């Protein structure tokens, strides 16, 4: 049997579940709809303003003038719009002349990276260009050479001093583990792997820059 206090608590739980929760869900949905509308208006404003259209993916706290700057965490800098590169892009086909992404693609899985590149190809105009900056696995693997260059030695020292100061051991093992385990990295490309993925999607004339 329920006493009066239990009945009151039961009734309160009933109203929370059947009234307050749906109300909260409606509130969240309306907030999201408003946010999506504001984002679409900002995208429309940019596309109307610029004849040469340039998209930055993963701009973080480094927005570039004249570009439509996007990031998964847009609060890092004013004027940056939310965009999840692992989901369909909110742009029509052949919208942009240029796409730029710096130290972003290694933060998502290889499969999500393929999806991102596919979307980039879709929204690029014919003859458009994409530039991707990302760590190179072949350069990192070369740290295991017995005879290291001065640049390689400086890199190892810099990594240990900056990210692992308590280690006080300057060798390639710690530098490589830092690259793979820190920063939320998911997949580190070498040039053949990235180039092969892009060529399968239709990109041509890949050029490597130091």
Residue frames as qw, qx, qy, qz and C-alpha x, y, z in Angstrom:
[[0.000, 0.887, 0.461, 0.000, 0.00, 0.00, 0.00],
 [0.375, 0.406, -0.025, 0.833, 1.06, 3.60, -0.65],
 [0.217, -0.645, -0.467, 0.565, 0.81, 6.23, 2.00],
 [0.243, 0.926, 0.249, -0.146, -0.07, 9.82, 1.10],
 [0.197, -0.783, 0.409, 0.425, 3.59, 10.86, 0.76],
 [0.453, -0.099, 0.787, 0.406, 4.31, 8.06, -1.71],
 [0.413, 0.673, 0.608, 0.079, 1.24, 8.94, -3.77],
 [0.075, 0.955, -0.013, -0.288, 2.36, 12.57, -4.01],
 [0.291, -0.576, 0.623, 0.442, 5.86, 11.54, -5.10],
 [0.494, 0.214, 0.798, 0.272, 4.41, 9.11, -7.63],
 [0.335, 0.844, 0.415, -0.053, 2.17, 11.81, -9.09],
 [0.077, -0.883, 0.263, 0.382, 5.09, 14.23, -9.26],
 [0.403, -0.292, 0.756, 0.426, 7.22, 11.68, -11.16],
 [0.474, 0.522, 0.700, 0.115, 4.30, 11.11, -13.52],
 [0.230, 0.944, 0.172, -0.161, 4.04, 14.80, -14.40],
 [0.238, -0.720, 0.495, 0.425, 7.83, 15.18, -14.82],
 [0.457, -0.056, 0.810, 0.364, 7.95, 12.27, -17.25],
 [0.349, 0.558, 0.720, 0.221, 4.85, 13.11, -19.29],
 [0.114, 0.959, 0.260, -0.006, 5.01, 16.90, -19.25],
 [0.245, -0.883, 0.271, 0.296, 8.35, 18.41, -18.31],
 [0.575, -0.240, 0.638, 0.452, 10.57, 16.06, -20.33],
 [0.484, 0.565, 0.565, 0.358, 8.66, 16.57, -23.61],
 [0.023, 0.991, 0.120, -0.055, 8.67, 20.31, -22.91],
 [0.421, -0.699, 0.425, 0.392, 12.45, 20.23, -22.46],
 [0.590, 0.089, 0.663, 0.452, 12.86, 18.26, -25.68],
 [0.329, 0.823, 0.421, 0.195, 10.75, 20.81, -27.52],
 [0.189, -0.950, 0.115, 0.222, 12.88, 23.61, -26.05],
 [0.521, -0.426, 0.576, 0.464, 16.09, 21.93, -27.24],
 [0.531, 0.401, 0.644, 0.378, 14.65, 21.29, -30.69],
 [0.176, 0.947, 0.263, 0.056, 13.55, 24.91, -31.03],
 [0.331, -0.823, 0.310, 0.343, 16.97, 26.14, -29.92],
 [0.566, -0.129, 0.661, 0.474, 18.64, 23.88, -32.50],
 [0.430, 0.670, 0.547, 0.260, 16.26, 25.05, -35.23],
 [0.012, -0.993, -0.037, 0.112, 17.04, 28.68, -34.40],
 [0.454, -0.629, 0.485, 0.404, 20.78, 27.97, -34.35],
 [0.578, 0.171, 0.673, 0.429, 20.63, 26.17, -37.72],
 [0.299, 0.867, 0.380, 0.123, 18.68, 29.09, -39.18],
 [0.184, -0.934, 0.190, 0.242, 21.27, 31.60, -37.93],
 [0.541, -0.353, 0.619, 0.447, 24.10, 29.49, -39.35],
 [0.531, 0.464, 0.624, 0.337, 22.37, 29.16, -42.71],
 [0.144, 0.972, 0.183, -0.015, 21.91, 32.93, -42.84],
 [0.329, -0.790, 0.392, 0.338, 25.60, 33.51, -42.11],
 [0.580, -0.025, 0.691, 0.430, 26.59, 31.02, -44.81],
 [0.406, 0.735, 0.505, 0.201, 24.22, 32.70, -47.27],
 [0.060, -0.980, 0.036, 0.188, 25.67, 36.11, -46.37],
 [0.457, -0.537, 0.556, 0.441, 29.22, 34.90, -47.02],
 [0.547, 0.234, 0.703, 0.390, 28.35, 33.29, -50.35],
 [0.274, 0.880, 0.376, 0.096, 26.57, 36.45, -51.50],
 [0.210, -0.927, 0.158, 0.267, 29.47, 38.66, -50.44],
 [0.313, -0.569, 0.653, 0.390, 32.36, 36.78, -52.05],
 [0.738, 0.511, -0.251, -0.362, 32.69, 35.80, -55.68],
 [0.548, 0.353, -0.739, 0.170, 35.77, 33.67, -54.92],
 [0.755, -0.513, 0.038, -0.407, 34.62, 31.42, -52.13],
 [0.417, 0.412, -0.743, 0.323, 37.04, 29.83, -49.68],
 [0.809, -0.481, -0.147, -0.303, 36.28, 27.35, -46.91],
 [0.143, 0.503, -0.760, 0.386, 38.47, 26.56, -43.92],
 [0.839, -0.312, -0.402, -0.195, 37.82, 23.30, -42.06],
 [0.797, -0.384, -0.288, 0.367, 38.96, 23.08, -38.46],
 [0.273, 0.737, -0.091, 0.612, 40.01, 26.71, -38.19],
 [0.608, -0.385, -0.496, 0.486, 39.89, 26.68, -34.40],
 [0.246, -0.835, -0.183, 0.457, 41.21, 29.94, -33.01],
 [0.307, -0.356, 0.431, 0.770, 42.82, 30.95, -36.33],
 [0.512, 0.710, 0.472, -0.107, 40.12, 32.34, -38.64],
 [0.423, -0.074, 0.403, 0.808, 41.34, 33.79, -41.92],
 [0.258, 0.557, 0.096, -0.783, 40.03, 36.97, -43.52],
 [0.457, 0.398, -0.456, -0.652, 37.93, 36.36, -46.61],
 [0.294, 0.052, -0.949, -0.098, 37.31, 32.71, -45.73],
 [0.746, -0.397, -0.151, -0.513, 34.26, 30.94, -44.39],
 [0.129, 0.416, -0.812, 0.389, 35.85, 29.63, -41.20],
 [0.830, -0.292, -0.225, -0.419, 34.39, 26.53, -39.57],
 [0.140, 0.374, -0.838, 0.372, 35.24, 24.28, -36.66],
 [0.535, -0.339, -0.772, -0.041, 33.76, 21.55, -34.48],
 [0.409, -0.614, -0.456, 0.497, 34.22, 23.93, -31.53],
 [0.310, 0.672, 0.261, 0.620, 33.42, 27.36, -32.99],
 [0.384, -0.905, -0.182, -0.003, 33.49, 29.20, -29.66],
 [0.736, -0.259, 0.038, 0.625, 37.30, 29.48, -29.86],
 [0.226, -0.156, 0.208, 0.939, 37.15, 32.59, -32.05],
 [0.395, 0.575, 0.320, -0.641, 34.47, 35.06, -33.20],
 [0.483, 0.575, -0.322, -0.577, 33.06, 34.54, -36.67],
 [0.089, 0.238, -0.954, -0.157, 33.77, 30.79, -36.78],
 [0.754, -0.042, -0.107, -0.647, 30.78, 28.61, -37.66],
 [0.650, -0.219, 0.705, -0.183, 30.06, 25.10, -36.42],
 [0.753, 0.396, -0.391, -0.351, 30.77, 22.30, -38.87],
 [0.739, -0.297, 0.604, -0.037, 31.25, 18.61, -38.12],
 [0.279, 0.566, -0.629, -0.454, 33.46, 17.36, -40.95],
 [0.117, -0.057, 0.991, 0.027, 32.27, 13.79, -40.38],
 [0.377, 0.551, 0.673, -0.319, 28.67, 14.74, -41.30],
 [0.441, 0.596, 0.495, 0.453, 27.20, 16.01, -44.61],
 [0.254, -0.156, -0.037, 0.954, 28.35, 19.57, -45.30],
 [0.225, 0.716, 0.539, -0.382, 25.61, 22.25, -45.43],
 [0.070, 0.591, -0.342, -0.727, 26.64, 23.42, -48.92],
 [0.807, 0.509, 0.130, -0.269, 25.43, 22.76, -52.45],
 [0.843, 0.106, 0.315, 0.423, 27.62, 20.99, -55.00],
 [0.541, 0.378, 0.199, 0.724, 30.40, 23.05, -56.60],
 [0.222, -0.937, -0.270, 0.009, 30.17, 25.96, -54.15],
 [0.429, -0.825, 0.212, 0.301, 33.81, 26.72, -53.27],
 [0.568, 0.754, -0.321, 0.073, 36.94, 27.61, -55.18],
 [0.337, 0.472, -0.703, 0.412, 39.32, 26.71, -52.36],
 [0.814, -0.532, -0.157, -0.172, 39.29, 24.51, -49.27],
 [0.283, 0.577, -0.613, 0.460, 41.97, 24.62, -46.58],
 [0.841, -0.503, -0.116, -0.164, 42.46, 22.33, -43.60],
 [0.306, 0.615, -0.601, 0.409, 45.45, 22.50, -41.27],
 [0.111, 0.174, -0.863, 0.461, 46.15, 19.82, -38.64],
 [0.630, -0.028, 0.226, -0.742, 42.57, 18.60, -38.60],
 [0.811, 0.169, -0.419, -0.371, 42.21, 15.41, -40.67],
 [0.438, 0.228, -0.819, 0.293, 44.49, 13.45, -38.33],
 [0.260, -0.124, 0.593, -0.752, 41.95, 14.07, -35.54],
 [0.803, 0.133, 0.146, -0.562, 39.30, 11.87, -37.17],
 [0.753, -0.089, 0.646, 0.086, 39.38, 8.22, -38.19],
 [0.186, -0.176, 0.707, 0.660, 40.49, 7.12, -41.65],
 [0.135, 0.509, 0.823, 0.214, 36.87, 6.29, -42.58],
 [0.007, -0.870, -0.360, 0.336, 35.67, 9.71, -41.41],
 [0.212, -0.563, 0.363, 0.711, 38.57, 11.26, -43.29],
 [0.204, 0.159, 0.798, 0.545, 37.36, 9.62, -46.50],
 [0.057, 0.757, 0.650, -0.019, 33.89, 11.01, -45.87],
 [0.147, -0.808, -0.044, 0.569, 35.32, 14.49, -45.31],
 [0.213, -0.333, 0.581, 0.711, 37.36, 14.33, -48.51],
 [0.184, 0.416, 0.824, 0.338, 34.33, 13.08, -50.45],
 [0.000, 0.865, 0.452, -0.218, 32.31, 16.05, -49.22],
 [0.210, -0.670, 0.232, 0.673, 35.18, 18.40, -50.10],
 [0.238, -0.008, 0.741, 0.628, 35.26, 17.03, -53.64],
 [0.118, 0.642, 0.749, 0.112, 31.49, 17.47, -53.92],
 [0.054, -0.913, -0.297, 0.276, 31.46, 21.13, -52.89],
 [0.335, -0.476, 0.363, 0.728, 34.55, 22.18, -54.86],
 [0.558, 0.714, -0.019, -0.423, 34.01, 23.86, -58.20],
 [0.897, 0.324, 0.133, 0.271, 35.61, 22.21, -61.26],
 [0.513, 0.589, -0.187, 0.596, 39.25, 23.26, -61.15],
 [0.454, -0.823, 0.115, -0.322, 39.00, 24.13, -57.47],
 [0.495, 0.412, -0.657, 0.392, 41.86, 23.42, -55.11],
 [0.762, -0.624, -0.103, -0.137, 42.15, 21.82, -51.68],
 [0.351, 0.572, -0.593, 0.445, 45.16, 22.15, -49.41],
 [0.842, -0.497, -0.171, -0.121, 45.65, 19.85, -46.43],
 [0.163, 0.634, -0.635, 0.410, 48.40, 20.21, -43.84],
 [0.901, -0.367, 0.003, -0.233, 48.91, 17.13, -41.67],
 [0.431, -0.622, 0.649, 0.077, 51.78, 15.25, -39.98],
 [0.705, 0.457, -0.491, -0.232, 53.62, 12.83, -42.27],
 [0.921, -0.333, 0.186, -0.081, 54.07, 9.31, -40.92],
 [0.865, 0.339, -0.100, 0.358, 57.11, 8.65, -43.13],
 [0.182, 0.720, -0.327, 0.585, 58.93, 11.64, -41.63],
 [0.630, -0.592, 0.309, -0.398, 58.04, 10.52, -38.12],
 [0.995, -0.052, 0.073, 0.054, 59.22, 6.96, -38.86],
 [0.650, 0.576, -0.244, 0.432, 62.52, 8.35, -40.13],
 [0.331, -0.804, 0.338, -0.360, 63.29, 9.45, -36.56],
 [0.916, -0.304, 0.264, -0.008, 64.43, 5.86, -36.00],
 [0.722, 0.589, -0.241, 0.273, 67.39, 6.29, -38.30],
 [0.783, -0.324, -0.186, 0.497, 70.68, 5.72, -36.52],
 [0.368, -0.057, 0.063, 0.926, 72.14, 8.92, -37.95],
 [0.067, 0.818, 0.551, -0.148, 69.72, 11.75, -37.29],
 [0.315, 0.591, 0.142, 0.729, 69.75, 15.14, -38.94],
 [0.139, 0.014, -0.402, 0.905, 69.97, 18.28, -36.86],
 [0.472, -0.209, -0.188, -0.835, 66.30, 18.99, -37.61],
 [0.745, -0.249, -0.594, -0.171, 65.32, 15.55, -36.30],
 [0.494, -0.106, -0.593, 0.627, 67.34, 16.03, -33.14],
 [0.091, -0.092, 0.180, -0.975, 65.77, 19.45, -32.56],
 [0.603, -0.258, -0.410, -0.635, 62.29, 18.00, -33.13],
 [0.698, -0.250, -0.657, 0.139, 62.77, 15.28, -30.51],
 [0.319, -0.077, -0.458, 0.826, 64.14, 17.76, -27.98],
 [0.260, -0.163, -0.063, -0.950, 61.30, 20.19, -28.67],
 [0.666, -0.301, -0.540, -0.418, 58.61, 17.51, -28.23],
 [0.635, -0.257, -0.629, 0.369, 60.04, 16.24, -24.95],
 [0.207, -0.039, -0.321, 0.923, 60.61, 19.72, -23.50],
 [0.332, -0.159, -0.166, -0.915, 57.18, 20.98, -24.55],
 [0.745, -0.205, -0.322, -0.548, 54.88, 18.03, -23.92],
 [0.909, -0.248, -0.328, 0.066, 56.79, 15.56, -21.72],
 [0.097, 0.802, -0.403, 0.429, 59.07, 17.68, -19.50],
 [0.677, -0.534, 0.424, -0.277, 59.02, 15.16, -16.66],
 [0.980, 0.193, -0.012, 0.041, 60.46, 12.39, -18.89],
 [0.192, -0.848, 0.463, 0.172, 63.93, 13.88, -19.40],
 [0.636, -0.088, 0.698, 0.317, 64.73, 11.17, -21.93],
 [0.358, 0.669, -0.207, -0.618, 65.36, 12.46, -25.42],
 [0.252, -0.121, 0.887, 0.368, 64.64, 9.66, -27.85],
 [0.309, 0.002, -0.558, -0.770, 62.35, 8.90, -30.75],
 [0.250, -0.323, -0.912, 0.031, 60.16, 6.48, -28.80],
 [0.056, -0.547, -0.536, 0.641, 58.70, 9.21, -26.60],
 [0.135, 0.340, -0.230, -0.902, 58.38, 11.63, -29.51],
 [0.288, -0.070, -0.788, -0.540, 56.42, 9.10, -31.59],
 [0.214, -0.442, -0.845, 0.209, 54.17, 8.06, -28.71],
 [0.015, 0.468, 0.276, -0.839, 53.41, 11.70, -28.09],
 [0.236, 0.179, -0.465, -0.835, 52.34, 12.15, -31.70],
 [0.373, -0.179, -0.838, -0.356, 50.04, 9.13, -31.66],
 [0.359, -0.448, -0.777, 0.257, 48.62, 9.34, -28.14],
 [0.103, -0.465, -0.307, 0.824, 48.36, 13.07, -27.45],
 [0.143, 0.241, -0.236, -0.931, 46.19, 15.76, -29.06],
 [0.663, 0.344, 0.454, -0.485, 43.31, 13.38, -29.85],
 [0.284, 0.469, -0.658, -0.516, 44.96, 12.10, -33.03],
 [0.851, 0.107, 0.377, -0.350, 43.13, 9.19, -34.68],
 [0.868, 0.295, 0.314, 0.246, 45.06, 8.43, -37.87],
 [0.177, -0.751, 0.355, 0.528, 48.43, 9.68, -39.11],
 [0.799, 0.586, 0.127, -0.052, 48.84, 9.64, -42.90],
 [0.464, -0.340, 0.461, 0.675, 51.85, 9.27, -45.09],
 [0.252, 0.459, -0.280, -0.805, 51.77, 10.88, -48.53],
 [0.185, 0.034, -0.874, -0.447, 50.97, 7.72, -50.56],
 [0.025, -0.412, -0.883, 0.225, 48.00, 6.86, -48.31],
 [0.153, 0.628, 0.303, -0.700, 46.49, 10.35, -48.38],
 [0.196, 0.417, -0.485, -0.744, 47.15, 10.78, -52.10],
 [0.088, -0.097, -0.955, -0.265, 45.64, 7.37, -52.92],
 [0.074, 0.538, 0.741, -0.394, 42.51, 8.20, -50.92],
 [0.180, 0.634, 0.055, -0.750, 42.11, 11.54, -52.67],
 [0.149, 0.293, -0.695, -0.639, 42.72, 10.17, -56.16],
 [0.023, 0.272, 0.961, 0.049, 40.05, 7.50, -55.64],
 [0.116, 0.675, 0.554, -0.473, 37.59, 10.28, -54.93],
 [0.478, 0.772, 0.360, 0.215, 38.51, 12.18, -58.10],
 [0.189, -0.917, 0.189, 0.295, 41.22, 14.65, -57.00],
 [0.834, 0.411, 0.069, 0.362, 44.04, 15.08, -59.48],
 [0.411, 0.670, -0.202, 0.584, 47.47, 16.71, -59.68],
 [0.680, -0.718, -0.118, 0.092, 48.45, 16.23, -56.04],
 [0.451, 0.641, -0.328, 0.528, 51.52, 18.24, -55.08],
 [0.716, -0.519, -0.333, 0.327, 53.50, 17.95, -51.87],
 [0.138, 0.825, -0.180, 0.517, 54.93, 21.01, -50.15],
 [0.516, 0.021, -0.632, 0.577, 57.39, 21.08, -47.22]]
